[in-house]
Amino acid sequence: MLRQSPLDAEHRALGARMVEFGGWEMPIQYTSVLEEHRRCREHSVVFDVSHLGSVLVAGPGAEPMLQWALTNDLARIGPGGTQYTHLLDPDDAHVVDDIIVWWVGDDEFMVMPNASNTSRLVAALEDAAAQHAVGECTVEDVTASRAILAVQGPEARARVTQAVPEAADVAHLAVKPLTYDGAAGFAAGTGYTGGDDPGIELHVPAAAAPAVWRALVDAGAQPAGLGARDTLRLEAGLPLHGHELGLGITPLQAGLGWVARFEKGDFRGREPLLAEKERGVTRRLRGLLVRGRQIPREGCAVLVGGTKVGTVTSGNFSPMLEQGIALAFLSPDVAVGAAVEIDIRGRMTEAEVVQPPFVTIGAT
């Protein structure tokens, strides 16, 4: 059976179109993807992203365990900070999952995986805790106990100020405790739509979630579904697990080598990733800007002079540019600025290799 968000009744009351996503039944759109996308870029929207996992890691051994299990360096942030990081396969360094870590207390972390990877993350962290924790460390899946609301767009902070004023001053990439009508949660200056300050994400107890949702909607944050969230992240050039990250794909191939901090010492998957770094990658993630309104899709071949040089991993129509855009793994010798062709259902379509993001997104 599909899992449901604590906000499921709210979505249905608004007439949302519901779909399966990562084992959950979630809203794909309320009005249209195009309208919700533009609303986010120009004003503000609120997404229900409760399908993401929440894993609470706590105890004096939590920090050293996470330092070994994940690629980034927690010493670069400290309590009250957030960090994007990866969990790698120990054998070939492919990205098992990309993750956001919220350092919510001195010895307390909220580790947030993608929906379908929560059980994999829990198993990996429990194994790491048994081997690498220095002191007590607990790993608890708390996904069922809360909801996550992402308020995004240039007016996001204004809407949060009206609805949940205590959360509005959280700094970009910071996290702070939050109390709403007696319910304890967290607010973080994070998001998945691009820009220097995309908005605020609220981690609230399940019972309080409907009231927080209604307060945000009443304040003017338009509900948006996962369809717009995907086109927004694509315009921003952000990877999606299962497309630009996943089985067989390393951080170096995805252009995310900065996530792996080799200088911090040993971490899970370090040796195979370092070996790849030394020999060089065989493919590299690039952006493709289509000359026209044709829409490339995942699996489309990319060619230069009739020879295949890569494959599209994500593609769609950019509502802001009004043309097709895509991410693709290409041969490393295909440089930014190169002219390529994309085979879209047997029709060759011209495109230019670019460095994402596709759209310059202003700060909130």
MARKOL-807140 format. One record per residue (C-alpha): chain; x, y, z. Coordinates in nm, 3 decimals. Layout:
BEGIN
(pt A; (X; Y; Z))
...
***
This chain:
BEGIN
(pt A; (0.000; 0.000; 0.000))
(pt A; (0.114; 0.353; -0.076))
(pt A; (0.201; 0.577; 0.217))
(pt A; (0.013; 0.902; 0.259))
(pt A; (0.127; 1.241; 0.382))
(pt A; (-0.031; 1.394; 0.695))
(pt A; (-0.158; 1.655; 0.445))
(pt A; (-0.335; 1.406; 0.218))
(pt A; (-0.684; 1.537; 0.304))
(pt A; (-0.572; 1.896; 0.238))
(pt A; (-0.448; 1.803; -0.110))
(pt A; (-0.768; 1.620; -0.201))
(pt A; (-0.982; 1.907; -0.076))
(pt A; (-0.793; 2.136; -0.315))
(pt A; (-0.853; 1.900; -0.607))
(pt A; (-0.490; 1.794; -0.645))
(pt A; (-0.402; 1.527; -0.896))
(pt A; (-0.241; 1.249; -0.690))
(pt A; (0.025; 1.008; -0.818))
(pt A; (0.260; 0.740; -0.683))
(pt A; (0.608; 0.872; -0.602))
(pt A; (0.872; 0.672; -0.418))
(pt A; (0.612; 0.456; -0.244))
(pt A; (0.394; 0.754; -0.147))
(pt A; (0.075; 0.902; -0.290))
(pt A; (0.161; 1.267; -0.350))
(pt A; (0.019; 1.568; -0.543))
(pt A; (0.170; 1.612; -0.890))
(pt A; (-0.025; 1.934; -0.958))
(pt A; (-0.322; 2.142; -0.843))
(pt A; (-0.380; 2.374; -1.141))
(pt A; (-0.103; 2.321; -1.397))
(pt A; (0.271; 2.255; -1.378))
(pt A; (0.336; 2.564; -1.591))
(pt A; (0.134; 2.795; -1.365))
(pt A; (0.279; 2.654; -1.043))
(pt A; (0.634; 2.676; -1.181))
(pt A; (0.596; 3.042; -1.277))
(pt A; (0.429; 3.120; -0.946))
(pt A; (0.736; 2.988; -0.766))
(pt A; (0.980; 3.184; -0.982))
(pt A; (0.783; 3.510; -0.954))
(pt A; (0.606; 3.489; -0.616))
(pt A; (0.590; 3.191; -0.378))
(pt A; (0.453; 2.840; -0.349))
(pt A; (0.433; 2.573; -0.081))
(pt A; (0.521; 2.209; -0.153))
(pt A; (0.439; 1.909; 0.061))
(pt A; (0.763; 1.709; 0.057))
(pt A; (0.674; 1.472; 0.338))
(pt A; (0.769; 1.179; 0.114))
(pt A; (1.133; 1.260; 0.192))
(pt A; (1.280; 1.059; 0.476))
(pt A; (1.369; 1.187; 0.823))
(pt A; (1.627; 0.989; 1.018))
(pt A; (1.721; 1.119; 1.363))
(pt A; (2.080; 1.038; 1.456))
(pt A; (2.170; 1.127; 1.814))
(pt A; (2.429; 1.077; 2.083))
(pt A; (2.794; 1.167; 2.140))
(pt A; (2.897; 0.916; 1.873))
(pt A; (2.670; 1.064; 1.605))
(pt A; (2.914; 1.316; 1.456))
(pt A; (3.212; 1.080; 1.409))
(pt A; (2.982; 0.813; 1.268))
(pt A; (2.828; 1.049; 1.012))
(pt A; (3.173; 1.185; 0.926))
(pt A; (3.273; 0.835; 0.819))
(pt A; (2.943; 0.730; 0.659))
(pt A; (2.891; 1.041; 0.440))
(pt A; (3.118; 1.223; 0.196))
(pt A; (3.103; 1.587; 0.304))
(pt A; (3.277; 1.734; 0.610))
(pt A; (3.053; 1.823; 0.902))
(pt A; (3.338; 2.024; 1.055))
(pt A; (3.264; 2.286; 0.786))
(pt A; (2.923; 2.371; 0.939))
(pt A; (2.871; 2.291; 1.309))
(pt A; (2.544; 2.289; 1.509))
(pt A; (2.273; 2.502; 1.350))
(pt A; (2.403; 2.437; 0.998))
(pt A; (2.283; 2.225; 0.706))
(pt A; (2.489; 2.035; 0.451))
(pt A; (2.437; 1.856; 0.120))
(pt A; (2.621; 1.524; 0.113))
(pt A; (2.631; 1.176; -0.041))
(pt A; (2.613; 0.817; 0.080))
(pt A; (2.840; 0.611; -0.147))
(pt A; (2.857; 0.243; -0.226))
(pt A; (3.176; 0.112; -0.064))
(pt A; (3.273; -0.101; -0.365))
(pt A; (3.238; 0.131; -0.666))
(pt A; (3.153; 0.471; -0.510))
(pt A; (2.821; 0.511; -0.690))
(pt A; (2.578; 0.745; -0.516))
(pt A; (2.343; 0.531; -0.309))
(pt A; (2.164; 0.853; -0.216))
(pt A; (2.212; 1.228; -0.198))
(pt A; (2.113; 1.369; 0.136))
(pt A; (2.060; 1.687; 0.334))
(pt A; (2.188; 1.684; 0.693))
(pt A; (2.041; 1.929; 0.943))
(pt A; (2.262; 1.963; 1.253))
(pt A; (1.979; 2.039; 1.494))
(pt A; (2.156; 2.005; 1.832))
(pt A; (2.501; 1.951; 1.977))
(pt A; (2.473; 1.572; 1.940))
(pt A; (2.161; 1.554; 1.724))
(pt A; (2.124; 1.538; 1.347))
(pt A; (1.824; 1.511; 1.115))
(pt A; (1.945; 1.316; 0.812))
(pt A; (1.706; 1.347; 0.518))
(pt A; (1.723; 1.098; 0.229))
(pt A; (1.511; 1.059; -0.083))
(pt A; (1.179; 0.882; -0.039))
(pt A; (1.271; 0.540; -0.176))
(pt A; (1.611; 0.529; -0.005))
(pt A; (1.518; 0.575; 0.360))
(pt A; (1.554; 0.207; 0.450))
(pt A; (1.890; 0.186; 0.269))
(pt A; (2.017; 0.488; 0.460))
(pt A; (1.899; 0.354; 0.795))
(pt A; (2.073; 0.021; 0.730))
(pt A; (2.395; 0.194; 0.623))
(pt A; (2.397; 0.423; 0.927))
(pt A; (2.321; 0.140; 1.168))
(pt A; (2.613; -0.052; 1.020))
(pt A; (2.836; 0.255; 1.044))
(pt A; (2.727; 0.313; 1.404))
(pt A; (2.830; -0.040; 1.496))
(pt A; (3.175; 0.013; 1.343))
(pt A; (3.260; 0.382; 1.368))
(pt A; (3.063; 0.549; 1.647))
(pt A; (3.280; 0.689; 1.924))
(pt A; (3.033; 0.680; 2.210))
(pt A; (2.659; 0.617; 2.214))
(pt A; (2.476; 0.668; 1.884))
(pt A; (2.115; 0.595; 1.793))
(pt A; (1.958; 0.586; 1.446))
(pt A; (1.580; 0.629; 1.431))
(pt A; (1.346; 0.662; 1.132))
(pt A; (1.099; 0.934; 1.238))
(pt A; (0.943; 0.987; 0.894))
(pt A; (0.594; 0.879; 1.005))
(pt A; (0.584; 1.132; 1.289))
(pt A; (0.617; 1.456; 1.093))
(pt A; (0.548; 1.650; 0.773))
(pt A; (0.784; 1.868; 0.569))
(pt A; (0.657; 2.183; 0.398))
(pt A; (0.883; 2.369; 0.155))
(pt A; (0.796; 2.736; 0.100))
(pt A; (0.989; 2.849; -0.207))
(pt A; (1.021; 3.155; -0.431))
(pt A; (1.118; 3.525; -0.398))
(pt A; (0.826; 3.595; -0.162))
(pt A; (0.876; 3.283; 0.051))
(pt A; (1.009; 3.461; 0.357))
(pt A; (0.729; 3.716; 0.345))
(pt A; (0.470; 3.439; 0.343))
(pt A; (0.643; 3.254; 0.628))
(pt A; (0.662; 3.580; 0.825))
(pt A; (0.281; 3.603; 0.809))
(pt A; (0.208; 3.238; 0.880))
(pt A; (0.492; 3.111; 1.101))
(pt A; (0.682; 3.424; 1.212))
(pt A; (0.920; 3.233; 1.440))
(pt A; (1.065; 3.056; 1.135))
(pt A; (1.109; 3.357; 0.908))
(pt A; (1.452; 3.467; 1.032))
(pt A; (1.630; 3.135; 0.977))
(pt A; (1.938; 3.208; 0.768))
(pt A; (2.010; 3.050; 0.431))
(pt A; (2.157; 2.700; 0.488))
(pt A; (2.090; 2.725; 0.863))
(pt A; (1.846; 2.531; 1.082))
(pt A; (1.674; 2.633; 1.405))
(pt A; (1.416; 2.491; 1.648))
(pt A; (1.056; 2.590; 1.586))
(pt A; (0.744; 2.583; 1.801))
(pt A; (0.403; 2.624; 1.635))
(pt A; (0.098; 2.629; 1.861))
(pt A; (0.287; 2.421; 2.116))
(pt A; (0.422; 2.171; 1.860))
(pt A; (0.803; 2.143; 1.836))
(pt A; (0.979; 2.117; 1.503))
(pt A; (1.251; 2.279; 1.291))
(pt A; (1.288; 2.546; 1.023))
(pt A; (1.573; 2.540; 0.771))
(pt A; (1.687; 2.780; 0.501))
(pt A; (1.700; 2.508; 0.237))
(pt A; (1.518; 2.411; -0.083))
(pt A; (1.532; 2.233; -0.419))
(pt A; (1.432; 2.507; -0.663))
(pt A; (1.763; 2.691; -0.706))
(pt A; (1.893; 3.036; -0.623))
(pt A; (2.107; 3.179; -0.345))
(pt A; (1.817; 3.168; -0.099))
(pt A; (1.526; 2.960; -0.234))
(pt A; (1.312; 2.975; 0.077))
(pt A; (1.236; 2.788; 0.397))
(pt A; (1.155; 2.427; 0.478))
(pt A; (0.944; 2.347; 0.785))
(pt A; (0.974; 2.015; 0.967))
(pt A; (0.663; 1.993; 1.186))
(pt A; (0.482; 1.718; 1.382))
(pt A; (0.221; 1.537; 1.175))
(pt A; (-0.067; 1.654; 1.395))
(pt A; (0.028; 2.022; 1.346))
(pt A; (0.091; 1.997; 0.972))
(pt A; (-0.263; 2.078; 0.845))
(pt A; (-0.278; 2.397; 1.053))
(pt A; (0.066; 2.509; 0.930))
(pt A; (-0.031; 2.430; 0.569))
(pt A; (-0.354; 2.631; 0.592))
(pt A; (-0.174; 2.924; 0.754))
(pt A; (0.078; 2.934; 0.468))
(pt A; (-0.192; 2.907; 0.201))
(pt A; (-0.397; 3.179; 0.373))
(pt A; (-0.083; 3.397; 0.376))
(pt A; (-0.058; 3.366; -0.004))
(pt A; (0.175; 3.072; -0.065))
(pt A; (0.011; 2.888; -0.356))
(pt A; (0.010; 2.507; -0.330))
(pt A; (0.236; 2.343; -0.589))
(pt A; (0.290; 1.980; -0.679))
(pt A; (0.587; 1.760; -0.753))
(pt A; (0.554; 1.828; -1.127))
(pt A; (0.658; 2.191; -1.082))
(pt A; (0.921; 2.091; -0.828))
(pt A; (1.084; 1.876; -1.097))
(pt A; (1.082; 2.144; -1.368))
(pt A; (1.214; 2.399; -1.117))
(pt A; (1.504; 2.177; -1.011))
(pt A; (1.584; 2.102; -1.376))
(pt A; (1.600; 2.475; -1.464))
(pt A; (1.836; 2.512; -1.168))
(pt A; (2.051; 2.224; -1.294))
(pt A; (2.001; 2.021; -0.975))
(pt A; (2.039; 1.641; -0.992))
(pt A; (1.761; 1.396; -0.918))
(pt A; (1.835; 1.055; -0.773))
(pt A; (1.746; 0.784; -1.022))
(pt A; (1.837; 1.015; -1.311))
(pt A; (2.162; 1.209; -1.254))
(pt A; (2.259; 1.012; -0.943))
(pt A; (2.226; 0.646; -0.856))
(pt A; (2.353; 0.305; -0.961))
(pt A; (2.675; 0.335; -1.160))
(pt A; (2.698; 0.715; -1.116))
(pt A; (2.967; 0.869; -0.895))
(pt A; (2.985; 1.226; -0.761))
(pt A; (3.275; 1.299; -0.998))
(pt A; (3.074; 1.197; -1.305))
(pt A; (2.784; 1.414; -1.187))
(pt A; (3.009; 1.719; -1.148))
(pt A; (2.967; 1.710; -0.771))
(pt A; (3.322; 1.631; -0.669))
(pt A; (3.309; 1.915; -0.413))
(pt A; (3.073; 1.700; -0.205))
(pt A; (3.353; 1.449; -0.140))
(pt A; (3.601; 1.599; 0.107))
(pt A; (3.903; 1.375; 0.067))
(pt A; (4.103; 1.594; 0.304))
(pt A; (3.887; 1.498; 0.604))
(pt A; (4.024; 1.143; 0.606))
(pt A; (3.855; 0.811; 0.550))
(pt A; (3.489; 0.780; 0.453))
(pt A; (3.267; 0.513; 0.305))
(pt A; (3.351; 0.472; -0.066))
(pt A; (3.663; 0.691; -0.048))
(pt A; (3.910; 0.446; -0.205))
(pt A; (3.716; 0.369; -0.527))
(pt A; (3.622; 0.736; -0.565))
(pt A; (3.984; 0.847; -0.522))
(pt A; (4.090; 0.588; -0.779))
(pt A; (3.840; 0.731; -1.028))
(pt A; (3.962; 1.082; -0.956))
(pt A; (4.319; 0.979; -1.033))
(pt A; (4.240; 0.799; -1.360))
(pt A; (3.975; 1.049; -1.480))
(pt A; (3.604; 1.010; -1.547))
(pt A; (3.469; 0.851; -1.864))
(pt A; (3.160; 1.073; -1.875))
(pt A; (3.049; 1.407; -1.734))
(pt A; (2.709; 1.561; -1.661))
(pt A; (2.631; 1.864; -1.880))
(pt A; (2.337; 2.085; -1.965))
(pt A; (2.174; 2.095; -2.308))
(pt A; (1.988; 2.401; -2.437))
(pt A; (1.760; 2.303; -2.724))
(pt A; (1.723; 2.540; -3.017))
(pt A; (1.347; 2.541; -3.024))
(pt A; (1.051; 2.405; -2.831))
(pt A; (1.123; 2.034; -2.882))
(pt A; (1.136; 1.849; -2.552))
(pt A; (1.417; 1.597; -2.495))
(pt A; (1.338; 1.310; -2.261))
(pt A; (1.535; 1.065; -2.052))
(pt A; (1.711; 0.810; -2.273))
(pt A; (1.742; 1.029; -2.583))
(pt A; (2.077; 0.986; -2.757))
(pt A; (2.310; 1.286; -2.793))
(pt A; (2.525; 1.293; -3.108))
(pt A; (2.812; 1.488; -3.262))
(pt A; (2.869; 1.436; -3.633))
(pt A; (2.640; 1.134; -3.630))
(pt A; (2.833; 0.962; -3.351))
(pt A; (2.668; 0.904; -3.015))
(pt A; (2.849; 1.092; -2.738))
(pt A; (2.599; 1.063; -2.454))
(pt A; (2.248; 1.014; -2.321))
(pt A; (1.986; 1.248; -2.174))
(pt A; (1.908; 1.180; -1.808))
(pt A; (1.635; 1.446; -1.756))
(pt A; (1.462; 1.674; -2.004))
(pt A; (1.162; 1.902; -2.015))
(pt A; (1.022; 2.233; -2.137))
(pt A; (1.156; 2.534; -1.945))
(pt A; (0.861; 2.759; -1.856))
(pt A; (1.093; 3.058; -1.803))
(pt A; (1.304; 3.014; -2.120))
(pt A; (1.018; 2.873; -2.327))
(pt A; (1.243; 2.612; -2.488))
(pt A; (1.361; 2.260; -2.423))
(pt A; (1.636; 2.191; -2.171))
(pt A; (1.805; 1.872; -2.055))
(pt A; (2.077; 1.721; -1.843))
(pt A; (2.289; 1.451; -2.005))
(pt A; (2.598; 1.244; -1.945))
(pt A; (2.842; 1.319; -2.226))
(pt A; (3.192; 1.211; -2.321))
(pt A; (3.438; 1.430; -2.126))
(pt A; (3.583; 1.571; -2.451))
(pt A; (3.247; 1.734; -2.539))
(pt A; (3.301; 2.081; -2.397))
(pt A; (3.065; 2.358; -2.291))
(pt A; (2.973; 2.557; -2.604))
(pt A; (2.978; 2.256; -2.836))
(pt A; (2.696; 2.204; -3.085))
(pt A; (2.524; 1.866; -3.059))
(pt A; (2.212; 1.691; -3.185))
(pt A; (1.953; 1.510; -2.976))
(pt A; (1.757; 1.222; -3.122))
(pt A; (1.401; 1.298; -3.008))
(pt A; (1.179; 1.015; -3.130))
(pt A; (1.376; 0.984; -3.452))
(pt A; (1.398; 1.356; -3.518))
(pt A; (1.738; 1.521; -3.489))
(pt A; (1.715; 1.843; -3.286))
(pt A; (1.999; 2.093; -3.250))
(pt A; (2.123; 2.188; -2.903))
(pt A; (2.415; 2.360; -2.735))
(pt A; (2.616; 2.219; -2.444))
(pt A; (2.591; 2.461; -2.150))
(pt A; (2.688; 2.478; -1.785))
(pt A; (2.377; 2.479; -1.562))
(pt A; (2.185; 2.649; -1.413))
(pt A; (1.979; 2.725; -1.720))
(pt A; (1.802; 3.015; -1.549))
(pt A; (1.963; 3.281; -1.331))
(pt A; (1.756; 3.272; -1.014))
(pt A; (1.752; 3.581; -0.796))
(pt A; (1.789; 3.573; -0.422))
(pt A; (1.481; 3.574; -0.203))
***
